[in-house]
Amino acid sequence: MVSVNTAYSATSYANLAATAIANSAKTTSATTPAPAGTSESAATSVTLSDAAKAALQVKDLATVLGEARQKLTASLTGAGRTSPLQGGKLALDMTGLDARELFAIANSSDDSFTADEKTASGLEMQRRFDAAMAGPAAIADVTGSYAGLYQAAADYLDKMGPEERADAKTVAARAALTEAGKQLATDPKTLPDVKDDPIALYLALAEAGETTAPRDITDVAGDVRSTLDKKYADAVAGGKAPTFNKNTKVGTYIDLSTFDSRSLSAMVLNSGSQFSPEEVGAANTAMRAKSGAALLAGFQSAAKSSDPTAFSQNIISIYSSMSAEERQAAGWSDSFYQAAVDSYATTTKLTQMFADAGADTTSFMSWMGK
């Protein structure tokens, strides 16, 4: 991930929309009815391309900054904090801010955001990149191939907001990934040697134990406690008792499935002894549901793959993307991870033996019943 400090003009999207409309070429049209008293032939037909329609839907930067300010203020107020940092580390849950909002805060050129808020946004951006790379990096460590890791990084950068993609450092990083991809196409098991490579930096930081760590689980628990208490208060204010019973007819259902895995983990582990047995039980049910859904998605994805090791790799990726607390709450032990690694090694060996015997991968997949 790269640190950035470029400010962007709030008028750039208006210009983009105007240009896209002027160059529109596709057939979707919007017809403006003629005013009363005029002939129908006076109606104006405007044809919008997909790019033009997308441009018109993009929020201008001023709107993004305004919404980000409101969200950040609400988060700070809810947490009873004046700064998102404590001891130079993140002390505020910033998951409610999307990637574009974080970038806008970190690169704000006015005094709408404090220095601490800008620093915290940069740390959250880095944390998200590190978290996204953890799974692919674990697969690379097991398989010896860096191709998937570099592709994951390229996909991550491609999904950034328009301002961040246009930033000079991001442009350089994306170009480095493209060049790295060319090197990996001929030698996937040798770490590429390119300038501005964000993965080389990530791997060096990971090896040194300096990637961005998640927030302390006790702090997360405090946020969850506040969120739950507010949900309870809102339910009571509405005249209904809060309940974890999804089929309630008289109460207000508190849906924990909307909580992220780390928040649920804080509840399951009862960090800080802040949760009742009923809350812990409801969180455990929600956490197991998320865990099961992740495994099912990994299995379904593997079923569509021609790689017989795909499911093992998916498990390795999911496991490595989780924090220690999430694994504990979900019941994912070290032996579970090791089983996935062993399965990968065994299947790889069988595939090679099958190939050495004169069969191809397709035959092996058929033999495996896929």
KEMAR-883506 format. One line per field, with one value per atom (N, C-alpha, C): residue number from 1; atom name; x, y, z. Coordinates in steps of 0.05 Angstrom, whole numbers. Layout:
// residues N
num = c(NUM;...);
atomo = c(CA;...);
c1 = c(X;...);
c2 = c(Y;...);
c3 = c(Z;...);
// end
This chain:
// residues 370
num = c(1;1;1;2;2;2;3;3;3;4;4;4;5;5;5;6;6;6;7;7;7;8;8;8;9;9;9;10;10;10;11;11;11;12;12;12;13;13;13;14;14;14;15;15;15;16;16;16;17;17;17;18;18;18;19;19;19;20;20;20;21;21;21;22;22;22;23;23;23;24;24;24;25;25;25;26;26;26;27;27;27;28;28;28;29;29;29;30;30;30;31;31;31;32;32;32;33;33;33;34;34;34;35;35;35;36;36;36;37;37;37;38;38;38;39;39;39;40;40;40;41;41;41;42;42;42;43;43;43;44;44;44;45;45;45;46;46;46;47;47;47;48;48;48;49;49;49;50;50;50;51;51;51;52;52;52;53;53;53;54;54;54;55;55;55;56;56;56;57;57;57;58;58;58;59;59;59;60;60;60;61;61;61;62;62;62;63;63;63;64;64;64;65;65;65;66;66;66;67;67;67;68;68;68;69;69;69;70;70;70;71;71;71;72;72;72;73;73;73;74;74;74;75;75;75;76;76;76;77;77;77;78;78;78;79;79;79;80;80;80;81;81;81;82;82;82;83;83;83;84;84;84;85;85;85;86;86;86;87;87;87;88;88;88;89;89;89;90;90;90;91;91;91;92;92;92;93;93;93;94;94;94;95;95;95;96;96;96;97;97;97;98;98;98;99;99;99;100;100;100;101;101;101;102;102;102;103;103;103;104;104;104;105;105;105;106;106;106;107;107;107;108;108;108;109;109;109;110;110;110;111;111;111;112;112;112;113;113;113;114;114;114;115;115;115;116;116;116;117;117;117;118;118;118;119;119;119;120;120;120;121;121;121;122;122;122;123;123;123;124;124;124;125;125;125;126;126;126;127;127;127;128;128;128;129;129;129;130;130;130;131;131;131;132;132;132;133;133;133;134;134;134;135;135;135;136;136;136;137;137;137;138;138;138;139;139;139;140;140;140;141;141;141;142;142;142;143;143;143;144;144;144;145;145;145;146;146;146;147;147;147;148;148;148;149;149;149;150;150;150;151;151;151;152;152;152;153;153;153;154;154;154;155;155;155;156;156;156;157;157;157;158;158;158;159;159;159;160;160;160;161;161;161;162;162;162;163;163;163;164;164;164;165;165;165;166;166;166;167;167;167;168;168;168;169;169;169;170;170;170;171;171;171;172;172;172;173;173;173;174;174;174;175;175;175;176;176;176;177;177;177;178;178;178;179;179;179;180;180;180;181;181;181;182;182;182;183;183;183;184;184;184;185;185;185;186;186;186;187;187;187;188;188;188;189;189;189;190;190;190;191;191;191;192;192;192;193;193;193;194;194;194;195;195;195;196;196;196;197;197;197;198;198;198;199;199;199;200;200;200;201;201;201;202;202;202;203;203;203;204;204;204;205;205;205;206;206;206;207;207;207;208;208;208;209;209;209;210;210;210;211;211;211;212;212;212;213;213;213;214;214;214;215;215;215;216;216;216;217;217;217;218;218;218;219;219;219;220;220;220;221;221;221;222;222;222;223;223;223;224;224;224;225;225;225;226;226;226;227;227;227;228;228;228;229;229;229;230;230;230;231;231;231;232;232;232;233;233;233;234;234;234;235;235;235;236;236;236;237;237;237;238;238;238;239;239;239;240;240;240;241;241;241;242;242;242;243;243;243;244;244;244;245;245;245;246;246;246;247;247;247;248;248;248;249;249;249;250;250;250;251;251;251;252;252;252;253;253;253;254;254;254;255;255;255;256;256;256;257;257;257;258;258;258;259;259;259;260;260;260;261;261;261;262;262;262;263;263;263;264;264;264;265;265;265;266;266;266;267;267;267;268;268;268;269;269;269;270;270;270;271;271;271;272;272;272;273;273;273;274;274;274;275;275;275;276;276;276;277;277;277;278;278;278;279;279;279;280;280;280;281;281;281;282;282;282;283;283;283;284;284;284;285;285;285;286;286;286;287;287;287;288;288;288;289;289;289;290;290;290;291;291;291;292;292;292;293;293;293;294;294;294;295;295;295;296;296;296;297;297;297;298;298;298;299;299;299;300;300;300;301;301;301;302;302;302;303;303;303;304;304;304;305;305;305;306;306;306;307;307;307;308;308;308;309;309;309;310;310;310;311;311;311;312;312;312;313;313;313;314;314;314;315;315;315;316;316;316;317;317;317;318;318;318;319;319;319;320;320;320;321;321;321;322;322;322;323;323;323;324;324;324;325;325;325;326;326;326;327;327;327;328;328;328;329;329;329;330;330;330;331;331;331;332;332;332;333;333;333;334;334;334;335;335;335;336;336;336;337;337;337;338;338;338;339;339;339;340;340;340;341;341;341;342;342;342;343;343;343;344;344;344;345;345;345;346;346;346;347;347;347;348;348;348;349;349;349;350;350;350;351;351;351;352;352;352;353;353;353;354;354;354;355;355;355;356;356;356;357;357;357;358;358;358;359;359;359;360;360;360;361;361;361;362;362;362;363;363;363;364;364;364;365;365;365;366;366;366;367;367;367;368;368;368;369;369;369;370;370;370);
atomo = c(N;CA;C;N;CA;C;N;CA;C;N;CA;C;N;CA;C;N;CA;C;N;CA;C;N;CA;C;N;CA;C;N;CA;C;N;CA;C;N;CA;C;N;CA;C;N;CA;C;N;CA;C;N;CA;C;N;CA;C;N;CA;C;N;CA;C;N;CA;C;N;CA;C;N;CA;C;N;CA;C;N;CA;C;N;CA;C;N;CA;C;N;CA;C;N;CA;C;N;CA;C;N;CA;C;N;CA;C;N;CA;C;N;CA;C;N;CA;C;N;CA;C;N;CA;C;N;CA;C;N;CA;C;N;CA;C;N;CA;C;N;CA;C;N;CA;C;N;CA;C;N;CA;C;N;CA;C;N;CA;C;N;CA;C;N;CA;C;N;CA;C;N;CA;C;N;CA;C;N;CA;C;N;CA;C;N;CA;C;N;CA;C;N;CA;C;N;CA;C;N;CA;C;N;CA;C;N;CA;C;N;CA;C;N;CA;C;N;CA;C;N;CA;C;N;CA;C;N;CA;C;N;CA;C;N;CA;C;N;CA;C;N;CA;C;N;CA;C;N;CA;C;N;CA;C;N;CA;C;N;CA;C;N;CA;C;N;CA;C;N;CA;C;N;CA;C;N;CA;C;N;CA;C;N;CA;C;N;CA;C;N;CA;C;N;CA;C;N;CA;C;N;CA;C;N;CA;C;N;CA;C;N;CA;C;N;CA;C;N;CA;C;N;CA;C;N;CA;C;N;CA;C;N;CA;C;N;CA;C;N;CA;C;N;CA;C;N;CA;C;N;CA;C;N;CA;C;N;CA;C;N;CA;C;N;CA;C;N;CA;C;N;CA;C;N;CA;C;N;CA;C;N;CA;C;N;CA;C;N;CA;C;N;CA;C;N;CA;C;N;CA;C;N;CA;C;N;CA;C;N;CA;C;N;CA;C;N;CA;C;N;CA;C;N;CA;C;N;CA;C;N;CA;C;N;CA;C;N;CA;C;N;CA;C;N;CA;C;N;CA;C;N;CA;C;N;CA;C;N;CA;C;N;CA;C;N;CA;C;N;CA;C;N;CA;C;N;CA;C;N;CA;C;N;CA;C;N;CA;C;N;CA;C;N;CA;C;N;CA;C;N;CA;C;N;CA;C;N;CA;C;N;CA;C;N;CA;C;N;CA;C;N;CA;C;N;CA;C;N;CA;C;N;CA;C;N;CA;C;N;CA;C;N;CA;C;N;CA;C;N;CA;C;N;CA;C;N;CA;C;N;CA;C;N;CA;C;N;CA;C;N;CA;C;N;CA;C;N;CA;C;N;CA;C;N;CA;C;N;CA;C;N;CA;C;N;CA;C;N;CA;C;N;CA;C;N;CA;C;N;CA;C;N;CA;C;N;CA;C;N;CA;C;N;CA;C;N;CA;C;N;CA;C;N;CA;C;N;CA;C;N;CA;C;N;CA;C;N;CA;C;N;CA;C;N;CA;C;N;CA;C;N;CA;C;N;CA;C;N;CA;C;N;CA;C;N;CA;C;N;CA;C;N;CA;C;N;CA;C;N;CA;C;N;CA;C;N;CA;C;N;CA;C;N;CA;C;N;CA;C;N;CA;C;N;CA;C;N;CA;C;N;CA;C;N;CA;C;N;CA;C;N;CA;C;N;CA;C;N;CA;C;N;CA;C;N;CA;C;N;CA;C;N;CA;C;N;CA;C;N;CA;C;N;CA;C;N;CA;C;N;CA;C;N;CA;C;N;CA;C;N;CA;C;N;CA;C;N;CA;C;N;CA;C;N;CA;C;N;CA;C;N;CA;C;N;CA;C;N;CA;C;N;CA;C;N;CA;C;N;CA;C;N;CA;C;N;CA;C;N;CA;C;N;CA;C;N;CA;C;N;CA;C;N;CA;C;N;CA;C;N;CA;C;N;CA;C;N;CA;C;N;CA;C;N;CA;C;N;CA;C;N;CA;C;N;CA;C;N;CA;C;N;CA;C;N;CA;C;N;CA;C;N;CA;C;N;CA;C;N;CA;C;N;CA;C;N;CA;C;N;CA;C;N;CA;C;N;CA;C;N;CA;C;N;CA;C;N;CA;C;N;CA;C;N;CA;C;N;CA;C;N;CA;C;N;CA;C;N;CA;C;N;CA;C;N;CA;C;N;CA;C;N;CA;C;N;CA;C;N;CA;C;N;CA;C;N;CA;C;N;CA;C;N;CA;C;N;CA;C;N;CA;C;N;CA;C;N;CA;C;N;CA;C;N;CA;C;N;CA;C;N;CA;C;N;CA;C;N;CA;C;N;CA;C;N;CA;C;N;CA;C;N;CA;C;N;CA;C;N;CA;C;N;CA;C;N;CA;C;N;CA;C;N;CA;C;N;CA;C;N;CA;C;N;CA;C;N;CA;C;N;CA;C;N;CA;C;N;CA;C;N;CA;C;N;CA;C;N;CA;C;N;CA;C;N;CA;C;N;CA;C;N;CA;C;N;CA;C;N;CA;C;N;CA;C;N;CA;C;N;CA;C;N;CA;C;N;CA;C;N;CA;C;N;CA;C;N;CA;C;N;CA;C;N;CA;C;N;CA;C;N;CA;C;N;CA;C;N;CA;C;N;CA;C;N;CA;C;N;CA;C;N;CA;C;N;CA;C;N;CA;C;N;CA;C;N;CA;C;N;CA;C;N;CA;C;N;CA;C;N;CA;C;N;CA;C;N;CA;C;N;CA;C;N;CA;C;N;CA;C;N;CA;C;N;CA;C;N;CA;C;N;CA;C;N;CA;C;N;CA;C;N;CA;C;N;CA;C;N;CA;C;N;CA;C;N;CA;C;N;CA;C;N;CA;C;N;CA;C;N;CA;C;N;CA;C;N;CA;C;N;CA;C;N;CA;C;N;CA;C;N;CA;C);
c1 = c(17;0;18;8;25;12;28;17;14;-8;-14;-21;-17;-23;-31;-44;-51;-80;-85;-112;-124;-150;-163;-184;-188;-208;-236;-254;-282;-297;-285;-299;-292;-273;-264;-286;-305;-326;-347;-351;-369;-357;-331;-317;-318;-314;-315;-342;-363;-390;-396;-388;-393;-379;-354;-339;-351;-359;-371;-397;-413;-438;-433;-413;-407;-398;-384;-374;-391;-415;-432;-438;-440;-443;-463;-473;-490;-519;-537;-564;-584;-577;-595;-602;-627;-634;-655;-655;-675;-688;-714;-727;-742;-736;-749;-774;-798;-823;-822;-835;-836;-855;-851;-869;-897;-917;-944;-946;-960;-964;-944;-924;-904;-909;-897;-900;-882;-890;-874;-847;-844;-818;-798;-807;-789;-776;-785;-774;-744;-729;-700;-693;-678;-669;-640;-633;-605;-596;-576;-566;-542;-543;-522;-507;-481;-464;-463;-454;-451;-431;-410;-391;-403;-420;-433;-451;-467;-486;-470;-448;-432;-420;-411;-399;-420;-444;-465;-472;-467;-474;-452;-428;-405;-408;-406;-408;-384;-389;-366;-350;-325;-308;-317;-330;-340;-361;-378;-399;-386;-367;-353;-341;-327;-315;-335;-358;-379;-391;-396;-407;-387;-361;-340;-338;-340;-339;-361;-386;-408;-405;-396;-392;-370;-348;-326;-334;-348;-357;-376;-394;-413;-398;-378;-362;-347;-335;-320;-339;-362;-382;-392;-398;-408;-387;-362;-341;-331;-342;-333;-304;-296;-268;-266;-244;-239;-218;-205;-185;-188;-183;-184;-158;-139;-113;-108;-93;-84;-56;-37;-10;0;-9;-1;-14;-32;-46;-76;-89;-117;-132;-150;-166;-196;-203;-231;-238;-262;-272;-278;-263;-267;-278;-289;-299;-324;-336;-360;-353;-328;-319;-309;-319;-310;-282;-271;-244;-241;-261;-259;-259;-276;-277;-251;-239;-214;-192;-191;-171;-176;-201;-208;-200;-204;-196;-166;-152;-123;-110;-123;-111;-125;-142;-156;-136;-139;-120;-129;-154;-163;-163;-177;-177;-202;-216;-240;-234;-209;-201;-175;-172;-148;-125;-102;-78;-82;-93;-97;-117;-138;-158;-146;-129;-116;-96;-82;-63;-78;-100;-116;-128;-136;-147;-126;-101;-79;-73;-75;-70;-92;-116;-138;-136;-128;-123;-102;-80;-58;-68;-84;-94;-111;-127;-145;-128;-108;-91;-77;-65;-51;-70;-94;-113;-121;-124;-132;-109;-85;-62;-55;-65;-57;-63;-88;-95;-79;-78;-62;-32;-22;6;10;-10;-7;-8;-24;-25;2;13;39;61;59;78;76;52;48;54;45;48;75;88;113;109;83;78;68;79;71;49;42;23;-3;-15;-41;-39;-18;-14;-12;3;5;-21;-36;-62;-81;-80;-97;-91;-66;-58;-68;-65;-75;-105;-120;-149;-156;-141;-146;-143;-121;-116;-137;-146;-165;-192;-198;-224;-223;-200;-198;-216;-221;-236;-221;-235;-221;-198;-201;-179;-154;-158;-135;-122;-138;-126;-110;-118;-104;-79;-76;-53;-27;-7;18;30;29;41;26;-1;-17;-12;-10;-5;22;41;68;66;51;48;33;13;-3;15;31;49;70;78;97;85;59;45;42;37;35;61;83;109;116;109;113;98;74;58;71;85;99;122;136;158;148;125;113;102;95;84;104;130;151;164;162;174;158;136;117;128;150;161;185;190;212;200;206;195;204;186;194;212;227;246;238;220;211;210;212;211;182;178;152;133;144;128;116;89;76;77;78;79;106;127;154;156;144;144;126;103;85;99;112;125;148;162;184;174;152;139;128;115;104;125;148;170;181;180;191;170;145;124;113;115;108;84;68;44;24;4;-15;-32;-30;-45;-74;-93;-120;-122;-143;-147;-149;-141;-142;-171;-174;-200;-217;-204;-219;-231;-217;-227;-251;-248;-270;-295;-290;-312;-327;-311;-324;-342;-333;-350;-375;-372;-395;-415;-405;-422;-439;-426;-440;-461;-454;-473;-497;-492;-515;-533;-521;-537;-554;-544;-560;-583;-577;-598;-620;-612;-632;-649;-635;-649;-669;-661;-678;-703;-698;-721;-741;-731;-748;-763;-749;-761;-784;-781;-802;-825;-823;-844;-842;-819;-816;-790;-791;-768;-748;-722;-702;-699;-695;-693;-675;-662;-646;-663;-689;-707;-715;-705;-711;-740;-755;-783;-802;-791;-808;-831;-854;-877;-883;-871;-877;-852;-828;-804;-789;-766;-749;-725;-722;-701;-674;-655;-628;-611;-607;-594;-563;-551;-521;-507;-522;-509;-497;-506;-495;-468;-461;-436;-413;-389;-367;-356;-339;-329;-313;-298;-282;-300;-321;-340;-354;-362;-374;-355;-330;-309;-306;-307;-305;-328;-351;-374;-372;-364;-362;-341;-319;-298;-303;-324;-332;-309;-296;-273;-281;-266;-272;-296;-306;-329;-352;-358;-378;-405;-407;-430;-444;-471;-486;-485;-491;-491;-509;-532;-550;-537;-523;-509;-486;-471;-449;-460;-483;-495;-504;-517;-527;-503;-482;-458;-445;-444;-433;-448;-475;-491;-485;-483;-478;-450;-431;-403;-400;-413;-412;-426;-447;-461;-442;-427;-408;-386;-376;-355;-365;-389;-400;-404;-413;-418;-392;-371;-344;-334;-338;-329;-345;-371;-388;-381;-375;-367;-341;-322;-297;-300;-318;-323;-336;-356;-370;-351;-333;-314;-295;-286;-268;-281;-307;-321;-322;-319;-319;-291;-271;-243;-233;-214;-201;-177;-172;-149;-159;-149;-158;-150;-132;-123;-138;-157;-170;-183;-197;-211;-191;-169;-148;-137;-132;-121;-141;-167;-187;-188;-186;-185;-161;-138;-113;-116;-128;-132;-151;-174;-193;-181;-168;-156;-136;-119;-97;-108;-132;-144;-157;-161;-174;-154;-163;-146;-146;-128;-127;-153;-165;-190;-213;-213;-234;-232;-207;-204;-213;-206;-215;-245;-258;-287;-301;-289;-301;-295;-276;-268;-249;-234;-214;-186;-178;-153;-129;-105;-81;-82;-94;-95;-113;-133;-151;-135;-119;-102;-82;-70;-50;-62;-87;-101;-104;-110;-113;-86;-65;-38;-30;-36;-30;-46;-71;-89;-78;-68;-57;-32;-15;10;3;-16;-23;-35;-54;-67;-48;-30;-9;8;16;32;18;-8;-24;-27;-31;-34;-9;14;40;44;37;40;22;-2;-21;-10;3;15;39;55;78;70;45;36;24;24;15;-13;-26;-53;-51;-73;-73;-90;-90;-105;-135;-145;-174;-181;-165;-170;-169;-150;-148;-172;-182;-206;-230;-232;-254;-252;-227;-223;-231;-226;-233;-263;-278;-307;-316;-299;-307;-317);
c2 = c(-24;0;24;46;70;93;109;133;155;171;190;217;238;265;285;275;293;302;328;339;339;336;334;356;365;386;374;388;379;381;394;397;375;358;338;320;313;295;308;333;347;347;352;351;324;303;276;269;277;271;285;310;325;313;304;292;265;249;223;226;246;250;258;276;286;263;244;222;197;199;176;163;136;121;99;92;69;77;58;62;69;68;75;104;112;139;148;174;186;209;208;228;248;274;295;304;301;309;339;346;374;389;414;430;431;435;437;459;453;473;471;453;450;423;420;395;373;348;326;325;336;335;353;370;387;373;348;334;328;329;325;297;282;255;256;247;246;217;209;181;181;164;163;136;138;114;103;79;67;84;94;110;136;148;173;169;147;142;137;123;117;143;161;186;204;204;220;210;184;173;176;184;187;212;210;233;251;278;296;294;303;300;316;339;354;339;325;309;286;273;251;261;284;295;302;314;321;297;276;251;238;239;227;241;268;284;276;273;265;238;219;192;191;205;204;218;240;254;236;222;204;181;170;148;158;181;192;198;209;215;189;170;144;130;134;121;138;162;180;189;193;200;227;240;265;260;237;230;201;193;165;150;164;152;152;132;131;118;132;122;117;133;130;107;93;70;76;61;65;57;75;70;73;74;79;59;49;31;49;45;61;45;22;5;17;36;49;68;74;91;74;81;65;75;60;66;94;103;130;152;148;167;168;144;144;159;154;168;198;206;234;248;234;245;247;226;225;247;255;274;301;306;331;354;375;397;420;418;440;430;446;440;426;413;398;373;364;340;346;335;340;323;329;313;284;280;253;238;251;238;230;247;241;217;218;195;169;171;147;136;153;143;129;139;126;99;97;72;52;61;43;33;50;42;20;24;5;-22;-19;-43;-60;-47;-61;-75;-61;-74;-98;-95;-117;-141;-135;-156;-171;-155;-167;-185;-178;-194;-218;-219;-241;-268;-272;-298;-306;-289;-296;-300;-285;-289;-316;-325;-352;-373;-370;-389;-390;-366;-365;-379;-376;-389;-420;-430;-459;-470;-456;-466;-459;-437;-428;-410;-406;-389;-362;-340;-313;-302;-317;-307;-298;-314;-308;-283;-281;-258;-232;-232;-207;-201;-221;-216;-205;-214;-204;-174;-167;-139;-122;-132;-117;-113;-134;-131;-111;-111;-92;-63;-58;-31;-22;-41;-35;-28;-36;-30;-4;9;34;56;76;99;113;130;144;161;176;193;177;155;139;125;115;103;123;148;169;179;173;183;172;189;181;156;153;130;104;107;84;76;96;90;75;84;71;42;39;12;-7;4;-13;-21;-2;-9;-30;-28;-48;-76;-77;-103;-114;-97;-106;-118;-104;-114;-140;-141;-165;-189;-183;-205;-217;-201;-211;-229;-222;-238;-265;-263;-287;-306;-296;-313;-334;-327;-346;-360;-347;-359;-351;-365;-358;-362;-376;-382;-366;-345;-326;-299;-287;-261;-240;-226;-207;-185;-174;-152;-127;-111;-87;-64;-40;-16;-10;1;10;-14;-37;-61;-62;-59;-59;-86;-107;-134;-140;-132;-136;-121;-97;-82;-96;-106;-120;-144;-160;-185;-179;-157;-149;-141;-126;-118;-141;-160;-183;-201;-204;-219;-207;-180;-166;-162;-173;-170;-142;-126;-98;-91;-110;-104;-93;-79;-65;-86;-85;-104;-94;-112;-104;-90;-76;-62;-83;-74;-92;-102;-128;-140;-128;-119;-107;-80;-65;-40;-46;-67;-75;-82;-96;-104;-80;-59;-35;-22;-22;-11;-27;-54;-71;-67;-64;-60;-35;-13;12;9;-6;-10;-26;-47;-63;-47;-32;-16;4;16;35;20;-4;-19;-26;-33;-39;-15;8;32;41;38;44;26;1;-18;-11;-5;3;29;48;73;69;48;41;25;20;5;-25;-36;-64;-74;-98;-108;-120;-114;-125;-155;-170;-199;-210;-233;-246;-268;-268;-287;-276;-289;-279;-280;-298;-303;-287;-268;-253;-239;-239;-225;-199;-198;-175;-158;-169;-155;-143;-131;-121;-139;-151;-171;-156;-164;-154;-172;-164;-180;-178;-198;-198;-206;-215;-223;-198;-175;-150;-142;-154;-148;-162;-149;-163;-184;-201;-225;-217;-196;-189;-178;-164;-155;-179;-198;-222;-238;-238;-252;-240;-214;-200;-209;-213;-222;-251;-268;-297;-302;-287;-291;-275;-259;-242;-226;-212;-195;-173;-171;-152;-159;-183;-192;-172;-164;-143;-154;-180;-191;-212;-213;-233;-260;-282;-308;-309;-295;-295;-281;-259;-245;-262;-275;-293;-315;-327;-349;-340;-316;-306;-299;-288;-282;-307;-328;-353;-365;-364;-374;-358;-331;-315;-319;-323;-328;-355;-375;-401;-400;-384;-381;-368;-347;-334;-353;-368;-388;-409;-419;-439;-428;-403;-391;-387;-380;-377;-403;-424;-451;-460;-455;-463;-448;-422;-406;-416;-424;-434;-461;-477;-503;-499;-481;-476;-465;-447;-435;-456;-474;-496;-515;-519;-538;-529;-503;-492;-490;-497;-494;-520;-518;-541;-550;-535;-541;-559;-584;-602;-593;-574;-563;-538;-530;-504;-501;-522;-520;-518;-533;-531;-502;-491;-464;-444;-448;-430;-430;-453;-455;-441;-446;-433;-402;-392;-364;-352;-366;-356;-356;-378;-380;-358;-353;-333;-305;-301;-274;-267;-287;-283;-276;-260;-254;-278;-279;-301;-304;-281;-282;-293;-286;-296;-326;-336;-365;-379;-368;-380;-381;-358;-356;-375;-378;-396;-425;-431;-459;-469;-451;-459;-461;-485;-490;-491;-492;-495;-521;-542;-568;-567;-550;-547;-535;-515;-503;-523;-538;-558;-579;-586;-606;-596;-570;-559;-559;-552;-553;-581;-600;-628;-638;-629;-637;-626;-601;-589;-605;-612;-626;-654;-668;-695;-694;-675;-674;-666;-647;-639;-663;-679;-703;-723;-727;-746;-737;-710;-699;-704;-699;-703;-733;-750;-779;-788;-776;-782;-773;-749;-739;-755;-764;-780;-807;-816;-841;-838;-814;-809;-798;-792;-780;-750;-736;-707;-698;-673;-662;-667;-665;-670;-698;-717;-745;-748;-734;-735;-724;-701;-689;-707;-721;-740;-763;-772;-794;-785;-759;-748;-743;-746;-743;-714;-697;-669;-665);
c3 = c(0;0;0;-12;-14;1;14;27;6;9;-12;1;-14;-3;-25;-46;-68;-64;-67;-66;-94;-96;-122;-124;-149;-154;-152;-139;-137;-163;-183;-209;-228;-221;-240;-250;-233;-241;-259;-256;-274;-302;-303;-329;-341;-325;-334;-346;-331;-341;-367;-369;-394;-417;-413;-435;-443;-423;-429;-444;-437;-451;-480;-483;-510;-528;-517;-533;-532;-522;-519;-546;-545;-570;-569;-545;-543;-545;-543;-552;-530;-504;-483;-485;-487;-490;-470;-464;-447;-463;-466;-482;-464;-469;-454;-468;-457;-470;-477;-499;-507;-489;-484;-468;-481;-465;-476;-497;-519;-540;-562;-560;-581;-595;-618;-633;-621;-625;-614;-626;-650;-664;-650;-632;-618;-594;-587;-565;-569;-547;-549;-540;-556;-549;-543;-519;-510;-506;-520;-517;-498;-477;-458;-460;-461;-460;-432;-429;-402;-385;-398;-384;-374;-392;-384;-360;-361;-339;-313;-315;-291;-280;-299;-290;-276;-286;-273;-245;-240;-214;-194;-202;-184;-168;-142;-124;-128;-127;-129;-103;-104;-81;-57;-61;-39;-24;-38;-25;-9;-21;-7;19;18;42;63;54;73;87;72;83;102;94;110;137;136;160;180;169;185;198;182;192;213;208;227;253;251;275;292;278;291;305;292;304;328;327;350;373;367;388;401;385;395;412;406;421;444;446;468;465;440;435;421;423;408;386;387;367;360;335;328;334;345;352;382;390;418;418;427;427;399;380;352;337;351;338;335;317;313;339;347;371;365;339;331;309;310;289;265;243;219;196;202;181;168;180;168;145;142;120;97;73;50;40;21;12;1;-14;-25;-4;17;39;54;59;73;58;32;16;16;14;14;40;63;89;90;83;85;68;47;28;28;48;50;54;38;39;57;68;85;114;131;160;168;149;156;173;171;186;200;224;240;230;239;232;241;265;275;257;248;231;204;193;168;171;193;199;203;218;223;198;179;154;138;138;125;137;164;177;171;169;162;133;116;88;87;102;102;114;136;149;130;114;96;74;64;44;55;79;92;96;105;110;85;63;37;26;32;22;39;63;82;71;60;50;25;4;-19;-13;7;15;28;43;56;34;14;-8;-22;-27;-40;-24;2;20;18;15;14;-14;-35;-62;-74;-64;-76;-100;-108;-131;-122;-134;-127;-145;-166;-186;-174;-157;-145;-127;-112;-94;-110;-132;-148;-162;-170;-183;-162;-138;-116;-111;-112;-108;-131;-155;-179;-177;-170;-167;-146;-124;-102;-111;-125;-135;-155;-172;-193;-181;-157;-144;-127;-127;-112;-125;-109;-120;-142;-158;-180;-172;-149;-141;-133;-119;-110;-134;-153;-177;-193;-192;-207;-193;-167;-152;-164;-165;-178;-166;-140;-127;-133;-135;-141;-171;-188;-216;-219;-204;-205;-194;-172;-161;-180;-193;-212;-236;-245;-267;-259;-234;-223;-223;-215;-214;-242;-261;-289;-299;-293;-301;-286;-260;-245;-256;-265;-278;-302;-317;-341;-332;-311;-301;-290;-276;-264;-285;-308;-329;-338;-336;-344;-320;-296;-273;-248;-243;-221;-193;-191;-164;-156;-172;-165;-161;-138;-131;-152;-165;-186;-175;-192;-185;-201;-190;-204;-184;-194;-178;-170;-146;-136;-131;-126;-122;-94;-92;-65;-51;-67;-55;-42;-55;-44;-17;-16;9;30;22;40;52;35;44;63;58;76;103;103;128;143;128;141;154;140;151;177;177;201;222;217;236;239;218;219;202;193;179;200;190;208;224;250;267;270;274;280;307;311;337;359;383;406;410;415;417;439;461;483;474;457;447;428;412;395;411;433;450;462;468;479;458;433;411;408;409;406;428;453;476;472;463;458;436;415;392;401;417;426;445;463;481;467;445;429;415;405;392;412;436;457;463;466;474;451;426;404;404;410;410;432;455;478;472;459;452;432;416;397;409;435;448;447;439;437;451;462;476;456;459;442;446;424;426;404;410;389;375;380;367;340;319;292;285;297;291;310;324;343;329;343;333;349;372;390;397;392;400;375;381;359;357;333;329;327;343;341;324;299;279;281;291;294;269;249;223;209;217;205;217;240;253;238;237;224;242;231;246;271;270;293;316;309;329;342;326;337;354;346;361;389;390;416;435;423;439;447;427;433;455;454;474;499;498;521;531;512;519;538;560;580;597;594;610;608;583;579;568;564;551;567;565;580;566;580;567;542;543;520;496;501;480;468;486;477;460;468;453;426;424;399;380;392;376;365;382;373;350;351;329;303;306;282;271;289;281;266;277;264;236;234;208;188;197;179;170;190;184;164;169;151;123;121;95;80;95;82;71;87;78;53;54;32;6;9;-14;-25;-7;-16;-30;-21;-34;-61;-63;-88;-109;-100;-118;-128;-110;-118;-137;-133;-151;-180;-184;-211;-223;-207;-215;-227;-245;-256;-240;-218;-200;-177;-175;-154;-126;-125;-98;-90;-106;-102;-74;-65;-39;-17;-18;3;3;-20;-22;-11;-16;-6;24;36;65;77;64;73;72;51;48;69;73;93;121;128;154;159;139;143;143;132;132;158;175;201;223;242;265;284;303;322;337;344;359;342;316;298;295;292;290;315;338;363;366;359;361;342;318;298;302;320;325;304;291;271;285;290;304;284;296;279;264;276;263;238;239;216;193;199;178;168;186;178;160;166;149;121;118;91;77;91;79;71;88;82;58;57;34;8;9;-15;-24;-5;-12;-23;-11;-20;-48;-52;-78;-100;-93;-113;-120;-101;-106;-123;-117;-133;-161;-164;-191;-207;-194;-208;-215;-197;-202;-225;-226;-248;-274;-274;-298;-307;-287;-294;-306;-299;-309;-337;-348;-375;-378;-355;-356;-354;-362;-360;-336;-331;-308;-310;-335;-339;-330;-337;-329;-299;-287;-258;-244;-255;-244;-247;-269;-273;-253;-249;-230;-202;-196;-169;-167;-189;-188;-192;-204;-207;-236);
// end
